[in-house]
Amino acid sequence: MTIDTQKLRDLIRQSCPLPWTLATSNSWRRIVDPYHVPVCSPCNQPDGHPDLAFPGGIEGPTATLLIEAANALPELLDAMDAQAAEIARLNAIQAWQPIETAPRDGTAILLGSSDGAWIAKYDPVYPSGYRPKNPWFSLMLNHDHMGRMPNTKPTHWMPLPAAPDALQETAHDR
């Protein structure tokens, strides 16, 4: 089922003003708008059978909105749950993670410690055979980002964000 959200928005505009509340008086319960105008109220048909009365009748926008919105609600809630899960997944990806979980395959990542943050990659042995005290090789031009100590070891990491689309296209064209 595909929800026609534009239809729901149109019905909202055409029906009684929102928000609606439940009102009770003289033992009749009814749904009213902010001005206490009935949105849906009980009534009796000429033959004595109970019924519901809507502004515009049973085929009008208010009655249609109640039916359409109720029918769309499960799918809308599923979509909201899926979006919340995706937001949580993306937040987890862009959250600081312990350095022990960082990739050690030479991928450029964002590193951090209490002294600052910098872009680096794991390089435990240089081509010359030198093994640095800190295997996280900074890809920055200077080391001002590393705070008081140039050999600052990172405590956390996170992946670098994706490049903007324009930059990705330019890099792809090269």
Residue, then its C-alpha position, 0 to 999 in steps of 0.5 A: m500500500t502506498i500512502d497518498t500523503q498529498k491526499l491526506r494533507d488536502l483532507i486536513r485542509q478541507s476538514c474541520p480545524l485541528p487539533w480535535t478533542l473529545a467532548t462530553s455533555n448531556s451524555w453525548r460524546r463527540i469529537v470537536d475542533p478547537y472552537h468546540v464545533p462538532v467534528c463527529s457527533p452522535c445522532n439518530q436517523p429519522d427511523g430512530h437508528p443511532d448514527l454519526a454526523f459529520p460536517g459535509g456528511i459521511e462522504g465529506p472531507t472530515a469523515t474521509l480524513l478519519i478513515e484515510a488517516a486510520n488506514a494509513l497509520p500502520e504504514l506511516l508508523d512503520a516508515m517512522d520506525a525505519q527512519a528512526a533506525e536509519i538515523a540511529r545507524l548513521n549516528a553510530i557510524q559518525a560517533w567517536q569509537p574506541i581506538e581499539t576498533a579503528p581500521r588498521d588497513g591504511t584507511a584515512i580516518l579522523l582521530g581524537s584525544s583530549d588534546g585535539a582531533w586530526i586525520a591520520k592512517y595506521d602505519p606501524v612500519y615506514p618503508s625505511g623499516y622505522r617503527p614509530k612510537n605512535p603508529w598513527f601517521s598524521l595526514m595533516l601538514n602541521h602538528d598544531h592539531m595534536g596539542r601539547m605533545p607531538n606524539t599524542k596517541p589517539t584514544h578515539w576514532m570515527p570515519l571521515p564523512a563522504a565527500p560532497d557530490a561535486l567533489q566526488e564527481t570531480a575526483h571520478d572524472r580525473 
